[in-house]
């Protein structure tokens, strides 16, 4: 069973605190943002009509990779610039965005490994799934939600983070 926890547009990041990464344990589905398609939350299933990417899969992956690299360098401005206007409005400043990611989603800061799956898009919105292993060996499923801006740039509108357990190498 999964219990979503969401930051809504009515909450500031500081109002929604959990007690460390350990509390993000088994069975919890963490929602970084519920800002997609007018505030709705995209689940693992895509809307009807989504299929083969009309945008380059590499382009969508690059947007996510750039944000993860910026987070690893703690470059708040660069990471924040890759978020869409809704997410930027929700957090208010690059510093608040970085502080929330650092405190609430530490697995995004310094992943040990990343595996990008094939993105899906309808041309305006995209979903990029990523498998992440953190520094402690725990596995996470990330579902990045992106939308195409008027200038044809892709921006991140949210990320659903779900724990998968520990990786065991044999």
Chimera marker file (.cmm) of the C-alpha trace (Angstrom):
<marker_set name="trace">
<marker id="1" x="0.000" y="0.000" z="0.000" r="1" g="1" b="0" radius="0.5"/>
<marker id="2" x="1.274" y="3.465" z="-0.848" r="1" g="1" b="0" radius="0.5"/>
<marker id="3" x="0.433" y="6.667" z="0.984" r="1" g="1" b="0" radius="0.5"/>
<marker id="4" x="1.075" y="9.763" z="-1.107" r="1" g="1" b="0" radius="0.5"/>
<marker id="5" x="2.408" y="12.821" z="0.646" r="1" g="1" b="0" radius="0.5"/>
<marker id="6" x="2.101" y="15.973" z="-1.401" r="1" g="1" b="0" radius="0.5"/>
<marker id="7" x="3.172" y="19.545" z="-1.235" r="1" g="1" b="0" radius="0.5"/>
<marker id="8" x="0.181" y="21.487" z="-2.451" r="1" g="1" b="0" radius="0.5"/>
<marker id="9" x="0.293" y="24.929" z="-3.963" r="1" g="1" b="0" radius="0.5"/>
<marker id="10" x="-1.266" y="26.224" z="-0.721" r="1" g="1" b="0" radius="0.5"/>
<marker id="11" x="1.638" y="24.973" z="1.436" r="1" g="1" b="0" radius="0.5"/>
<marker id="12" x="5.033" y="26.517" z="1.667" r="1" g="1" b="0" radius="0.5"/>
<marker id="13" x="7.931" y="24.049" z="1.671" r="1" g="1" b="0" radius="0.5"/>
<marker id="14" x="8.706" y="24.893" z="5.303" r="1" g="1" b="0" radius="0.5"/>
<marker id="15" x="5.199" y="23.939" z="6.451" r="1" g="1" b="0" radius="0.5"/>
<marker id="16" x="5.597" y="20.347" z="5.303" r="1" g="1" b="0" radius="0.5"/>
<marker id="17" x="8.491" y="18.702" z="7.136" r="1" g="1" b="0" radius="0.5"/>
<marker id="18" x="9.209" y="15.051" z="7.646" r="1" g="1" b="0" radius="0.5"/>
<marker id="19" x="11.776" y="13.682" z="10.040" r="1" g="1" b="0" radius="0.5"/>
<marker id="20" x="14.686" y="12.703" z="7.809" r="1" g="1" b="0" radius="0.5"/>
<marker id="21" x="15.267" y="10.270" z="4.998" r="1" g="1" b="0" radius="0.5"/>
<marker id="22" x="14.870" y="7.219" z="7.249" r="1" g="1" b="0" radius="0.5"/>
<marker id="23" x="11.228" y="8.077" z="7.684" r="1" g="1" b="0" radius="0.5"/>
<marker id="24" x="10.784" y="7.859" z="3.935" r="1" g="1" b="0" radius="0.5"/>
<marker id="25" x="10.793" y="4.081" z="4.447" r="1" g="1" b="0" radius="0.5"/>
<marker id="26" x="9.009" y="1.180" z="2.912" r="1" g="1" b="0" radius="0.5"/>
<marker id="27" x="5.559" y="1.692" z="1.472" r="1" g="1" b="0" radius="0.5"/>
<marker id="28" x="5.595" y="5.485" z="1.250" r="1" g="1" b="0" radius="0.5"/>
<marker id="29" x="5.151" y="7.233" z="-2.030" r="1" g="1" b="0" radius="0.5"/>
<marker id="30" x="6.605" y="10.720" z="-1.905" r="1" g="1" b="0" radius="0.5"/>
<marker id="31" x="5.288" y="13.398" z="-4.150" r="1" g="1" b="0" radius="0.5"/>
<marker id="32" x="7.627" y="16.281" z="-4.905" r="1" g="1" b="0" radius="0.5"/>
<marker id="33" x="4.929" y="18.220" z="-6.694" r="1" g="1" b="0" radius="0.5"/>
<marker id="34" x="1.341" y="17.754" z="-7.762" r="1" g="1" b="0" radius="0.5"/>
<marker id="35" x="1.507" y="20.415" z="-10.435" r="1" g="1" b="0" radius="0.5"/>
<marker id="36" x="0.592" y="18.774" z="-13.718" r="1" g="1" b="0" radius="0.5"/>
<marker id="37" x="-2.372" y="19.412" z="-15.961" r="1" g="1" b="0" radius="0.5"/>
<marker id="38" x="-3.906" y="22.116" z="-13.816" r="1" g="1" b="0" radius="0.5"/>
<marker id="39" x="-2.745" y="20.772" z="-10.472" r="1" g="1" b="0" radius="0.5"/>
<marker id="40" x="-3.634" y="17.117" z="-10.997" r="1" g="1" b="0" radius="0.5"/>
<marker id="41" x="-1.228" y="14.348" z="-10.086" r="1" g="1" b="0" radius="0.5"/>
<marker id="42" x="-0.017" y="12.075" z="-12.877" r="1" g="1" b="0" radius="0.5"/>
<marker id="43" x="0.067" y="8.459" z="-11.825" r="1" g="1" b="0" radius="0.5"/>
<marker id="44" x="2.151" y="5.756" z="-13.440" r="1" g="1" b="0" radius="0.5"/>
<marker id="45" x="-0.494" y="5.341" z="-16.158" r="1" g="1" b="0" radius="0.5"/>
<marker id="46" x="-0.386" y="7.826" z="-18.990" r="1" g="1" b="0" radius="0.5"/>
<marker id="47" x="-3.383" y="9.631" z="-20.420" r="1" g="1" b="0" radius="0.5"/>
<marker id="48" x="-4.878" y="7.999" z="-23.494" r="1" g="1" b="0" radius="0.5"/>
<marker id="49" x="-3.043" y="9.061" z="-26.638" r="1" g="1" b="0" radius="0.5"/>
<marker id="50" x="0.438" y="9.234" z="-25.170" r="1" g="1" b="0" radius="0.5"/>
<marker id="51" x="2.929" y="7.187" z="-27.076" r="1" g="1" b="0" radius="0.5"/>
<marker id="52" x="6.213" y="7.407" z="-28.880" r="1" g="1" b="0" radius="0.5"/>
<marker id="53" x="8.065" y="10.561" z="-27.927" r="1" g="1" b="0" radius="0.5"/>
<marker id="54" x="7.566" y="13.450" z="-30.339" r="1" g="1" b="0" radius="0.5"/>
<marker id="55" x="10.480" y="15.140" z="-28.568" r="1" g="1" b="0" radius="0.5"/>
<marker id="56" x="13.927" y="13.627" z="-28.629" r="1" g="1" b="0" radius="0.5"/>
<marker id="57" x="14.287" y="11.190" z="-25.710" r="1" g="1" b="0" radius="0.5"/>
<marker id="58" x="17.809" y="12.548" z="-25.253" r="1" g="1" b="0" radius="0.5"/>
<marker id="59" x="16.466" y="16.094" z="-24.925" r="1" g="1" b="0" radius="0.5"/>
<marker id="60" x="14.043" y="15.118" z="-22.156" r="1" g="1" b="0" radius="0.5"/>
<marker id="61" x="16.750" y="13.121" z="-20.371" r="1" g="1" b="0" radius="0.5"/>
<marker id="62" x="19.160" y="16.054" z="-20.621" r="1" g="1" b="0" radius="0.5"/>
<marker id="63" x="16.738" y="18.363" z="-18.804" r="1" g="1" b="0" radius="0.5"/>
<marker id="64" x="16.461" y="15.920" z="-15.898" r="1" g="1" b="0" radius="0.5"/>
<marker id="65" x="20.223" y="15.221" z="-15.913" r="1" g="1" b="0" radius="0.5"/>
<marker id="66" x="21.004" y="18.940" z="-15.857" r="1" g="1" b="0" radius="0.5"/>
<marker id="67" x="18.797" y="19.459" z="-12.813" r="1" g="1" b="0" radius="0.5"/>
<marker id="68" x="20.282" y="16.458" z="-10.986" r="1" g="1" b="0" radius="0.5"/>
<marker id="69" x="23.814" y="17.701" z="-11.742" r="1" g="1" b="0" radius="0.5"/>
<marker id="70" x="22.899" y="21.179" z="-10.502" r="1" g="1" b="0" radius="0.5"/>
<marker id="71" x="21.502" y="19.671" z="-7.298" r="1" g="1" b="0" radius="0.5"/>
<marker id="72" x="24.702" y="17.633" z="-6.794" r="1" g="1" b="0" radius="0.5"/>
<marker id="73" x="26.726" y="20.873" z="-7.073" r="1" g="1" b="0" radius="0.5"/>
<marker id="74" x="24.155" y="22.635" z="-4.867" r="1" g="1" b="0" radius="0.5"/>
<marker id="75" x="23.667" y="25.171" z="-7.640" r="1" g="1" b="0" radius="0.5"/>
<marker id="76" x="20.241" y="26.414" z="-6.580" r="1" g="1" b="0" radius="0.5"/>
<marker id="77" x="19.867" y="28.887" z="-9.445" r="1" g="1" b="0" radius="0.5"/>
<marker id="78" x="20.524" y="26.359" z="-12.193" r="1" g="1" b="0" radius="0.5"/>
<marker id="79" x="18.296" y="23.666" z="-10.634" r="1" g="1" b="0" radius="0.5"/>
<marker id="80" x="15.498" y="26.195" z="-10.068" r="1" g="1" b="0" radius="0.5"/>
<marker id="81" x="15.746" y="27.538" z="-13.634" r="1" g="1" b="0" radius="0.5"/>
<marker id="82" x="14.877" y="24.071" z="-14.977" r="1" g="1" b="0" radius="0.5"/>
<marker id="83" x="11.568" y="24.071" z="-13.076" r="1" g="1" b="0" radius="0.5"/>
<marker id="84" x="8.425" y="25.399" z="-14.725" r="1" g="1" b="0" radius="0.5"/>
<marker id="85" x="6.725" y="28.602" z="-13.595" r="1" g="1" b="0" radius="0.5"/>
<marker id="86" x="4.234" y="26.743" z="-11.380" r="1" g="1" b="0" radius="0.5"/>
<marker id="87" x="6.965" y="25.010" z="-9.421" r="1" g="1" b="0" radius="0.5"/>
<marker id="88" x="9.045" y="28.198" z="-9.205" r="1" g="1" b="0" radius="0.5"/>
<marker id="89" x="5.994" y="30.077" z="-7.907" r="1" g="1" b="0" radius="0.5"/>
<marker id="90" x="5.318" y="27.358" z="-5.330" r="1" g="1" b="0" radius="0.5"/>
<marker id="91" x="8.833" y="27.535" z="-3.894" r="1" g="1" b="0" radius="0.5"/>
<marker id="92" x="9.417" y="31.253" z="-4.393" r="1" g="1" b="0" radius="0.5"/>
<marker id="93" x="13.199" y="31.224" z="-4.552" r="1" g="1" b="0" radius="0.5"/>
<marker id="94" x="16.083" y="29.015" z="-5.675" r="1" g="1" b="0" radius="0.5"/>
<marker id="95" x="17.284" y="28.798" z="-2.071" r="1" g="1" b="0" radius="0.5"/>
<marker id="96" x="13.904" y="27.542" z="-0.784" r="1" g="1" b="0" radius="0.5"/>
<marker id="97" x="13.774" y="24.994" z="-3.621" r="1" g="1" b="0" radius="0.5"/>
<marker id="98" x="17.264" y="23.669" z="-2.859" r="1" g="1" b="0" radius="0.5"/>
<marker id="99" x="16.610" y="23.579" z="0.894" r="1" g="1" b="0" radius="0.5"/>
<marker id="100" x="13.451" y="21.525" z="0.369" r="1" g="1" b="0" radius="0.5"/>
<marker id="101" x="15.181" y="19.057" z="-1.943" r="1" g="1" b="0" radius="0.5"/>
<marker id="102" x="18.140" y="18.766" z="0.444" r="1" g="1" b="0" radius="0.5"/>
<marker id="103" x="15.904" y="18.241" z="3.512" r="1" g="1" b="0" radius="0.5"/>
<marker id="104" x="13.008" y="16.257" z="2.077" r="1" g="1" b="0" radius="0.5"/>
<marker id="105" x="14.506" y="14.407" z="-0.908" r="1" g="1" b="0" radius="0.5"/>
<marker id="106" x="18.186" y="13.798" z="-0.097" r="1" g="1" b="0" radius="0.5"/>
<marker id="107" x="18.377" y="10.885" z="-2.531" r="1" g="1" b="0" radius="0.5"/>
<marker id="108" x="18.237" y="13.422" z="-5.382" r="1" g="1" b="0" radius="0.5"/>
<marker id="109" x="21.323" y="15.287" z="-4.182" r="1" g="1" b="0" radius="0.5"/>
<marker id="110" x="24.083" y="12.715" z="-4.774" r="1" g="1" b="0" radius="0.5"/>
<marker id="111" x="22.794" y="9.581" z="-6.496" r="1" g="1" b="0" radius="0.5"/>
<marker id="112" x="25.203" y="6.655" z="-6.819" r="1" g="1" b="0" radius="0.5"/>
<marker id="113" x="23.629" y="5.565" z="-10.112" r="1" g="1" b="0" radius="0.5"/>
<marker id="114" x="20.893" y="6.547" z="-12.542" r="1" g="1" b="0" radius="0.5"/>
<marker id="115" x="19.081" y="4.580" z="-15.236" r="1" g="1" b="0" radius="0.5"/>
<marker id="116" x="16.878" y="6.542" z="-17.625" r="1" g="1" b="0" radius="0.5"/>
<marker id="117" x="13.928" y="4.695" z="-19.122" r="1" g="1" b="0" radius="0.5"/>
<marker id="118" x="12.223" y="5.648" z="-22.371" r="1" g="1" b="0" radius="0.5"/>
<marker id="119" x="10.238" y="8.870" z="-21.914" r="1" g="1" b="0" radius="0.5"/>
<marker id="120" x="6.610" y="9.192" z="-23.000" r="1" g="1" b="0" radius="0.5"/>
<marker id="121" x="5.006" y="12.350" z="-24.311" r="1" g="1" b="0" radius="0.5"/>
<marker id="122" x="2.032" y="13.769" z="-26.144" r="1" g="1" b="0" radius="0.5"/>
<marker id="123" x="4.174" y="16.626" z="-27.474" r="1" g="1" b="0" radius="0.5"/>
<marker id="124" x="3.139" y="19.117" z="-24.785" r="1" g="1" b="0" radius="0.5"/>
<marker id="125" x="3.669" y="17.084" z="-21.617" r="1" g="1" b="0" radius="0.5"/>
<marker id="126" x="6.212" y="14.341" z="-20.976" r="1" g="1" b="0" radius="0.5"/>
<marker id="127" x="6.946" y="11.732" z="-18.358" r="1" g="1" b="0" radius="0.5"/>
<marker id="128" x="10.553" y="10.599" z="-17.822" r="1" g="1" b="0" radius="0.5"/>
<marker id="129" x="11.040" y="7.601" z="-15.538" r="1" g="1" b="0" radius="0.5"/>
<marker id="130" x="14.400" y="7.177" z="-13.820" r="1" g="1" b="0" radius="0.5"/>
<marker id="131" x="15.712" y="4.428" z="-11.559" r="1" g="1" b="0" radius="0.5"/>
<marker id="132" x="18.014" y="5.878" z="-8.903" r="1" g="1" b="0" radius="0.5"/>
<marker id="133" x="20.274" y="4.172" z="-6.380" r="1" g="1" b="0" radius="0.5"/>
<marker id="134" x="21.281" y="6.455" z="-3.533" r="1" g="1" b="0" radius="0.5"/>
<marker id="135" x="24.553" y="6.552" z="-1.600" r="1" g="1" b="0" radius="0.5"/>
<marker id="136" x="23.160" y="4.087" z="0.967" r="1" g="1" b="0" radius="0.5"/>
<marker id="137" x="22.238" y="1.514" z="-1.697" r="1" g="1" b="0" radius="0.5"/>
<marker id="138" x="18.481" y="2.123" z="-1.570" r="1" g="1" b="0" radius="0.5"/>
<marker id="139" x="16.618" y="2.095" z="-4.889" r="1" g="1" b="0" radius="0.5"/>
<marker id="140" x="14.093" y="4.713" z="-5.893" r="1" g="1" b="0" radius="0.5"/>
<marker id="141" x="11.744" y="5.130" z="-8.824" r="1" g="1" b="0" radius="0.5"/>
<marker id="142" x="11.509" y="8.723" z="-10.051" r="1" g="1" b="0" radius="0.5"/>
<marker id="143" x="8.806" y="9.919" z="-12.411" r="1" g="1" b="0" radius="0.5"/>
<marker id="144" x="9.658" y="13.367" z="-13.720" r="1" g="1" b="0" radius="0.5"/>
<marker id="145" x="6.824" y="15.397" z="-15.191" r="1" g="1" b="0" radius="0.5"/>
<marker id="146" x="7.861" y="17.912" z="-17.835" r="1" g="1" b="0" radius="0.5"/>
<marker id="147" x="5.989" y="20.369" z="-19.999" r="1" g="1" b="0" radius="0.5"/>
<marker id="148" x="6.952" y="22.133" z="-23.178" r="1" g="1" b="0" radius="0.5"/>
<marker id="149" x="7.103" y="25.906" z="-22.835" r="1" g="1" b="0" radius="0.5"/>
<marker id="150" x="6.025" y="28.407" z="-25.494" r="1" g="1" b="0" radius="0.5"/>
<marker id="151" x="9.678" y="28.798" z="-26.504" r="1" g="1" b="0" radius="0.5"/>
<marker id="152" x="9.867" y="24.984" z="-27.093" r="1" g="1" b="0" radius="0.5"/>
<marker id="153" x="12.068" y="24.451" z="-24.019" r="1" g="1" b="0" radius="0.5"/>
<marker id="154" x="11.140" y="21.598" z="-21.674" r="1" g="1" b="0" radius="0.5"/>
<marker id="155" x="10.768" y="22.438" z="-17.966" r="1" g="1" b="0" radius="0.5"/>
<marker id="156" x="10.213" y="20.150" z="-14.989" r="1" g="1" b="0" radius="0.5"/>
<marker id="157" x="6.780" y="20.499" z="-13.403" r="1" g="1" b="0" radius="0.5"/>
<marker id="158" x="7.203" y="17.828" z="-10.736" r="1" g="1" b="0" radius="0.5"/>
<marker id="159" x="8.754" y="14.570" z="-9.655" r="1" g="1" b="0" radius="0.5"/>
<marker id="160" x="7.119" y="11.579" z="-8.002" r="1" g="1" b="0" radius="0.5"/>
<marker id="161" x="9.630" y="9.684" z="-5.827" r="1" g="1" b="0" radius="0.5"/>
<marker id="162" x="8.784" y="6.125" z="-4.774" r="1" g="1" b="0" radius="0.5"/>
<marker id="163" x="11.064" y="3.832" z="-2.737" r="1" g="1" b="0" radius="0.5"/>
<marker id="164" x="11.854" y="0.441" z="-4.241" r="1" g="1" b="0" radius="0.5"/>
<marker id="165" x="14.090" y="-1.080" z="-1.547" r="1" g="1" b="0" radius="0.5"/>
<marker id="166" x="17.752" y="-2.001" z="-1.380" r="1" g="1" b="0" radius="0.5"/>
<marker id="167" x="19.849" y="-3.182" z="-4.306" r="1" g="1" b="0" radius="0.5"/>
<marker id="168" x="21.640" y="-6.428" z="-3.587" r="1" g="1" b="0" radius="0.5"/>
<marker id="169" x="24.627" y="-7.250" z="-5.755" r="1" g="1" b="0" radius="0.5"/>
<marker id="170" x="25.500" y="-10.948" z="-5.972" r="1" g="1" b="0" radius="0.5"/>
<link id1="1" id2="2" r="1" g="1" b="0" radius="0.2"/>
<link id1="2" id2="3" r="1" g="1" b="0" radius="0.2"/>
<link id1="3" id2="4" r="1" g="1" b="0" radius="0.2"/>
<link id1="4" id2="5" r="1" g="1" b="0" radius="0.2"/>
<link id1="5" id2="6" r="1" g="1" b="0" radius="0.2"/>
<link id1="6" id2="7" r="1" g="1" b="0" radius="0.2"/>
<link id1="7" id2="8" r="1" g="1" b="0" radius="0.2"/>
<link id1="8" id2="9" r="1" g="1" b="0" radius="0.2"/>
<link id1="9" id2="10" r="1" g="1" b="0" radius="0.2"/>
<link id1="10" id2="11" r="1" g="1" b="0" radius="0.2"/>
<link id1="11" id2="12" r="1" g="1" b="0" radius="0.2"/>
<link id1="12" id2="13" r="1" g="1" b="0" radius="0.2"/>
<link id1="13" id2="14" r="1" g="1" b="0" radius="0.2"/>
<link id1="14" id2="15" r="1" g="1" b="0" radius="0.2"/>
<link id1="15" id2="16" r="1" g="1" b="0" radius="0.2"/>
<link id1="16" id2="17" r="1" g="1" b="0" radius="0.2"/>
<link id1="17" id2="18" r="1" g="1" b="0" radius="0.2"/>
<link id1="18" id2="19" r="1" g="1" b="0" radius="0.2"/>
<link id1="19" id2="20" r="1" g="1" b="0" radius="0.2"/>
<link id1="20" id2="21" r="1" g="1" b="0" radius="0.2"/>
<link id1="21" id2="22" r="1" g="1" b="0" radius="0.2"/>
<link id1="22" id2="23" r="1" g="1" b="0" radius="0.2"/>
<link id1="23" id2="24" r="1" g="1" b="0" radius="0.2"/>
<link id1="24" id2="25" r="1" g="1" b="0" radius="0.2"/>
<link id1="25" id2="26" r="1" g="1" b="0" radius="0.2"/>
<link id1="26" id2="27" r="1" g="1" b="0" radius="0.2"/>
<link id1="27" id2="28" r="1" g="1" b="0" radius="0.2"/>
<link id1="28" id2="29" r="1" g="1" b="0" radius="0.2"/>
<link id1="29" id2="30" r="1" g="1" b="0" radius="0.2"/>
<link id1="30" id2="31" r="1" g="1" b="0" radius="0.2"/>
<link id1="31" id2="32" r="1" g="1" b="0" radius="0.2"/>
<link id1="32" id2="33" r="1" g="1" b="0" radius="0.2"/>
<link id1="33" id2="34" r="1" g="1" b="0" radius="0.2"/>
<link id1="34" id2="35" r="1" g="1" b="0" radius="0.2"/>
<link id1="35" id2="36" r="1" g="1" b="0" radius="0.2"/>
<link id1="36" id2="37" r="1" g="1" b="0" radius="0.2"/>
<link id1="37" id2="38" r="1" g="1" b="0" radius="0.2"/>
<link id1="38" id2="39" r="1" g="1" b="0" radius="0.2"/>
<link id1="39" id2="40" r="1" g="1" b="0" radius="0.2"/>
<link id1="40" id2="41" r="1" g="1" b="0" radius="0.2"/>
<link id1="41" id2="42" r="1" g="1" b="0" radius="0.2"/>
<link id1="42" id2="43" r="1" g="1" b="0" radius="0.2"/>
<link id1="43" id2="44" r="1" g="1" b="0" radius="0.2"/>
<link id1="44" id2="45" r="1" g="1" b="0" radius="0.2"/>
<link id1="45" id2="46" r="1" g="1" b="0" radius="0.2"/>
<link id1="46" id2="47" r="1" g="1" b="0" radius="0.2"/>
<link id1="47" id2="48" r="1" g="1" b="0" radius="0.2"/>
<link id1="48" id2="49" r="1" g="1" b="0" radius="0.2"/>
<link id1="49" id2="50" r="1" g="1" b="0" radius="0.2"/>
<link id1="50" id2="51" r="1" g="1" b="0" radius="0.2"/>
<link id1="51" id2="52" r="1" g="1" b="0" radius="0.2"/>
<link id1="52" id2="53" r="1" g="1" b="0" radius="0.2"/>
<link id1="53" id2="54" r="1" g="1" b="0" radius="0.2"/>
<link id1="54" id2="55" r="1" g="1" b="0" radius="0.2"/>
<link id1="55" id2="56" r="1" g="1" b="0" radius="0.2"/>
<link id1="56" id2="57" r="1" g="1" b="0" radius="0.2"/>
<link id1="57" id2="58" r="1" g="1" b="0" radius="0.2"/>
<link id1="58" id2="59" r="1" g="1" b="0" radius="0.2"/>
<link id1="59" id2="60" r="1" g="1" b="0" radius="0.2"/>
<link id1="60" id2="61" r="1" g="1" b="0" radius="0.2"/>
<link id1="61" id2="62" r="1" g="1" b="0" radius="0.2"/>
<link id1="62" id2="63" r="1" g="1" b="0" radius="0.2"/>
<link id1="63" id2="64" r="1" g="1" b="0" radius="0.2"/>
<link id1="64" id2="65" r="1" g="1" b="0" radius="0.2"/>
<link id1="65" id2="66" r="1" g="1" b="0" radius="0.2"/>
<link id1="66" id2="67" r="1" g="1" b="0" radius="0.2"/>
<link id1="67" id2="68" r="1" g="1" b="0" radius="0.2"/>
<link id1="68" id2="69" r="1" g="1" b="0" radius="0.2"/>
<link id1="69" id2="70" r="1" g="1" b="0" radius="0.2"/>
<link id1="70" id2="71" r="1" g="1" b="0" radius="0.2"/>
<link id1="71" id2="72" r="1" g="1" b="0" radius="0.2"/>
<link id1="72" id2="73" r="1" g="1" b="0" radius="0.2"/>
<link id1="73" id2="74" r="1" g="1" b="0" radius="0.2"/>
<link id1="74" id2="75" r="1" g="1" b="0" radius="0.2"/>
<link id1="75" id2="76" r="1" g="1" b="0" radius="0.2"/>
<link id1="76" id2="77" r="1" g="1" b="0" radius="0.2"/>
<link id1="77" id2="78" r="1" g="1" b="0" radius="0.2"/>
<link id1="78" id2="79" r="1" g="1" b="0" radius="0.2"/>
<link id1="79" id2="80" r="1" g="1" b="0" radius="0.2"/>
<link id1="80" id2="81" r="1" g="1" b="0" radius="0.2"/>
<link id1="81" id2="82" r="1" g="1" b="0" radius="0.2"/>
<link id1="82" id2="83" r="1" g="1" b="0" radius="0.2"/>
<link id1="83" id2="84" r="1" g="1" b="0" radius="0.2"/>
<link id1="84" id2="85" r="1" g="1" b="0" radius="0.2"/>
<link id1="85" id2="86" r="1" g="1" b="0" radius="0.2"/>
<link id1="86" id2="87" r="1" g="1" b="0" radius="0.2"/>
<link id1="87" id2="88" r="1" g="1" b="0" radius="0.2"/>
<link id1="88" id2="89" r="1" g="1" b="0" radius="0.2"/>
<link id1="89" id2="90" r="1" g="1" b="0" radius="0.2"/>
<link id1="90" id2="91" r="1" g="1" b="0" radius="0.2"/>
<link id1="91" id2="92" r="1" g="1" b="0" radius="0.2"/>
<link id1="92" id2="93" r="1" g="1" b="0" radius="0.2"/>
<link id1="93" id2="94" r="1" g="1" b="0" radius="0.2"/>
<link id1="94" id2="95" r="1" g="1" b="0" radius="0.2"/>
<link id1="95" id2="96" r="1" g="1" b="0" radius="0.2"/>
<link id1="96" id2="97" r="1" g="1" b="0" radius="0.2"/>
<link id1="97" id2="98" r="1" g="1" b="0" radius="0.2"/>
<link id1="98" id2="99" r="1" g="1" b="0" radius="0.2"/>
<link id1="99" id2="100" r="1" g="1" b="0" radius="0.2"/>
<link id1="100" id2="101" r="1" g="1" b="0" radius="0.2"/>
<link id1="101" id2="102" r="1" g="1" b="0" radius="0.2"/>
<link id1="102" id2="103" r="1" g="1" b="0" radius="0.2"/>
<link id1="103" id2="104" r="1" g="1" b="0" radius="0.2"/>
<link id1="104" id2="105" r="1" g="1" b="0" radius="0.2"/>
<link id1="105" id2="106" r="1" g="1" b="0" radius="0.2"/>
<link id1="106" id2="107" r="1" g="1" b="0" radius="0.2"/>
<link id1="107" id2="108" r="1" g="1" b="0" radius="0.2"/>
<link id1="108" id2="109" r="1" g="1" b="0" radius="0.2"/>
<link id1="109" id2="110" r="1" g="1" b="0" radius="0.2"/>
<link id1="110" id2="111" r="1" g="1" b="0" radius="0.2"/>
<link id1="111" id2="112" r="1" g="1" b="0" radius="0.2"/>
<link id1="112" id2="113" r="1" g="1" b="0" radius="0.2"/>
<link id1="113" id2="114" r="1" g="1" b="0" radius="0.2"/>
<link id1="114" id2="115" r="1" g="1" b="0" radius="0.2"/>
<link id1="115" id2="116" r="1" g="1" b="0" radius="0.2"/>
<link id1="116" id2="117" r="1" g="1" b="0" radius="0.2"/>
<link id1="117" id2="118" r="1" g="1" b="0" radius="0.2"/>
<link id1="118" id2="119" r="1" g="1" b="0" radius="0.2"/>
<link id1="119" id2="120" r="1" g="1" b="0" radius="0.2"/>
<link id1="120" id2="121" r="1" g="1" b="0" radius="0.2"/>
<link id1="121" id2="122" r="1" g="1" b="0" radius="0.2"/>
<link id1="122" id2="123" r="1" g="1" b="0" radius="0.2"/>
<link id1="123" id2="124" r="1" g="1" b="0" radius="0.2"/>
<link id1="124" id2="125" r="1" g="1" b="0" radius="0.2"/>
<link id1="125" id2="126" r="1" g="1" b="0" radius="0.2"/>
<link id1="126" id2="127" r="1" g="1" b="0" radius="0.2"/>
<link id1="127" id2="128" r="1" g="1" b="0" radius="0.2"/>
<link id1="128" id2="129" r="1" g="1" b="0" radius="0.2"/>
<link id1="129" id2="130" r="1" g="1" b="0" radius="0.2"/>
<link id1="130" id2="131" r="1" g="1" b="0" radius="0.2"/>
<link id1="131" id2="132" r="1" g="1" b="0" radius="0.2"/>
<link id1="132" id2="133" r="1" g="1" b="0" radius="0.2"/>
<link id1="133" id2="134" r="1" g="1" b="0" radius="0.2"/>
<link id1="134" id2="135" r="1" g="1" b="0" radius="0.2"/>
<link id1="135" id2="136" r="1" g="1" b="0" radius="0.2"/>
<link id1="136" id2="137" r="1" g="1" b="0" radius="0.2"/>
<link id1="137" id2="138" r="1" g="1" b="0" radius="0.2"/>
<link id1="138" id2="139" r="1" g="1" b="0" radius="0.2"/>
<link id1="139" id2="140" r="1" g="1" b="0" radius="0.2"/>
<link id1="140" id2="141" r="1" g="1" b="0" radius="0.2"/>
<link id1="141" id2="142" r="1" g="1" b="0" radius="0.2"/>
<link id1="142" id2="143" r="1" g="1" b="0" radius="0.2"/>
<link id1="143" id2="144" r="1" g="1" b="0" radius="0.2"/>
<link id1="144" id2="145" r="1" g="1" b="0" radius="0.2"/>
<link id1="145" id2="146" r="1" g="1" b="0" radius="0.2"/>
<link id1="146" id2="147" r="1" g="1" b="0" radius="0.2"/>
<link id1="147" id2="148" r="1" g="1" b="0" radius="0.2"/>
<link id1="148" id2="149" r="1" g="1" b="0" radius="0.2"/>
<link id1="149" id2="150" r="1" g="1" b="0" radius="0.2"/>
<link id1="150" id2="151" r="1" g="1" b="0" radius="0.2"/>
<link id1="151" id2="152" r="1" g="1" b="0" radius="0.2"/>
<link id1="152" id2="153" r="1" g="1" b="0" radius="0.2"/>
<link id1="153" id2="154" r="1" g="1" b="0" radius="0.2"/>
<link id1="154" id2="155" r="1" g="1" b="0" radius="0.2"/>
<link id1="155" id2="156" r="1" g="1" b="0" radius="0.2"/>
<link id1="156" id2="157" r="1" g="1" b="0" radius="0.2"/>
<link id1="157" id2="158" r="1" g="1" b="0" radius="0.2"/>
<link id1="158" id2="159" r="1" g="1" b="0" radius="0.2"/>
<link id1="159" id2="160" r="1" g="1" b="0" radius="0.2"/>
<link id1="160" id2="161" r="1" g="1" b="0" radius="0.2"/>
<link id1="161" id2="162" r="1" g="1" b="0" radius="0.2"/>
<link id1="162" id2="163" r="1" g="1" b="0" radius="0.2"/>
<link id1="163" id2="164" r="1" g="1" b="0" radius="0.2"/>
<link id1="164" id2="165" r="1" g="1" b="0" radius="0.2"/>
<link id1="165" id2="166" r="1" g="1" b="0" radius="0.2"/>
<link id1="166" id2="167" r="1" g="1" b="0" radius="0.2"/>
<link id1="167" id2="168" r="1" g="1" b="0" radius="0.2"/>
<link id1="168" id2="169" r="1" g="1" b="0" radius="0.2"/>
<link id1="169" id2="170" r="1" g="1" b="0" radius="0.2"/>
</marker_set>
